[in-house]
């Protein structure tokens, strides 16, 4: 299993909207960055990810699961763009802020800290464990 982080502006698509999609989940479409697209192409069904509110809040608020592997993005006719489908698994008991991540030496190499603009990014197992711990949930 691999771990990921999905960024969304909560005023455009927030955690509550993701939760409302239920077990069916929602297509993570509209991504127009090759590195983010390639990350989605590497995902497997069952991989887990953090749901991160960017711009407003700047915090990890929940855990999602990849429920459909990469397929053509329905928001465009351009065949270069793919996306996965994700479903909400559970919220973090305590959101984990970007500032908290930056303050932990163990997270200094985390993509969230080093490349704050990438919308879909990998998370190492050690990073996953620590952020889950900070968020008050069992990894």
C-alpha positions in Angstrom: 0.0 0.0 0.0 1.1 3.5 -0.8 0.2 6.8 0.9 -0.7 10.1 -0.7 -1.9 13.6 0.0 -4.7 15.3 -2.0 -5.0 19.1 -1.7 -8.2 21.0 -2.2 -9.3 24.5 -1.5 -12.2 24.0 0.9 -14.3 26.8 -0.6 -14.2 24.9 -3.9 -14.3 21.3 -2.6 -14.0 20.6 1.1 -13.9 17.6 3.4 -17.6 17.8 4.2 -18.4 17.6 0.4 -16.1 14.6 0.1 -17.8 12.9 3.0 -21.2 13.5 1.5 -20.2 11.5 -1.6 -20.2 8.3 0.6 -18.8 5.0 -0.4 -19.1 5.8 -4.1 -16.5 8.6 -3.7 -15.7 11.3 -6.1 -13.5 11.7 -9.2 -10.3 13.8 -8.3 -10.6 15.6 -11.6 -9.3 18.9 -13.0 -5.7 18.3 -12.1 -3.5 19.9 -14.8 0.0 19.2 -13.6 2.0 16.3 -15.0 3.7 15.4 -11.8 0.4 15.2 -9.9 -1.2 13.3 -12.8 1.7 10.8 -12.8 1.3 10.4 -9.0 -2.4 9.5 -9.6 -1.3 7.0 -12.4 0.8 5.3 -9.8 -2.0 4.8 -7.3 -3.7 1.5 -6.6 -7.1 0.7 -5.4 -7.0 0.7 -1.6 -4.1 3.2 -1.2 -4.8 5.8 1.5 -4.3 9.5 1.4 -4.6 12.6 3.5 -7.3 15.2 2.5 -5.6 18.6 2.9 -7.4 22.0 3.0 -5.1 24.4 1.1 -5.3 28.2 1.2 -8.0 28.3 3.9 -6.9 26.4 6.9 -3.7 24.8 5.5 -4.3 21.6 7.4 -4.8 17.8 7.0 -8.4 17.2 8.0 -9.2 13.6 6.9 -8.2 10.3 5.4 -9.4 9.1 2.0 -9.0 5.9 0.1 -8.5 5.4 -3.6 -11.6 3.5 -4.8 -10.9 3.6 -8.6 -7.5 3.6 -10.2 -6.5 6.2 -12.8 -8.9 6.7 -15.8 -9.6 9.5 -18.2 -10.6 12.7 -16.5 -14.2 13.5 -17.3 -13.6 17.2 -17.0 -11.7 17.4 -20.3 -11.6 15.8 -23.7 -7.8 16.1 -23.6 -6.4 12.5 -23.4 -3.3 13.6 -21.5 -5.3 14.0 -18.3 -6.3 11.2 -15.9 -7.6 11.0 -12.4 -8.5 8.6 -9.6 -11.6 8.4 -7.6 -11.4 8.7 -3.8 -13.8 8.2 -0.9 -13.7 9.6 2.6 -12.6 7.1 5.3 -12.5 9.2 8.5 -11.7 12.6 9.8 -8.7 13.3 11.9 -9.6 14.0 15.5 -7.4 17.0 15.4 -6.5 18.7 12.1 -2.7 18.8 11.5 -1.6 22.2 10.2 1.2 23.0 7.7 3.0 24.9 10.5 2.9 21.7 12.7 4.4 19.7 9.8 7.1 22.3 9.3 8.0 22.3 13.0 8.7 18.5 13.1 12.3 17.6 12.0 10.9 14.2 10.9 8.7 15.9 8.3 11.3 18.2 6.8 11.5 16.1 3.6 7.7 15.7 3.3 6.5 16.9 -0.1 3.9 19.1 1.7 6.8 21.0 3.4 9.2 21.0 0.4 6.8 21.5 -2.5 3.7 23.3 -1.2 2.2 23.8 -4.7 1.9 20.2 -5.8 -1.7 19.2 -5.5 -1.3 15.4 -5.4 1.8 14.1 -3.7 3.3 11.0 -2.2 3.6 10.5 1.5 6.2 8.1 3.0 5.1 5.5 5.6 7.0 7.3 8.4 5.3 10.6 7.4 2.0 8.9 7.4 2.5 7.4 10.8 3.5 10.7 12.3 0.8 12.8 10.8 -1.8 10.2 11.9 -0.4 10.4 15.4 -0.5 14.2 15.4 -4.1 14.0 14.2 -5.1 11.6 16.9 -6.0 8.7 14.7 -4.6 5.1 14.5 -2.6 4.8 11.3 
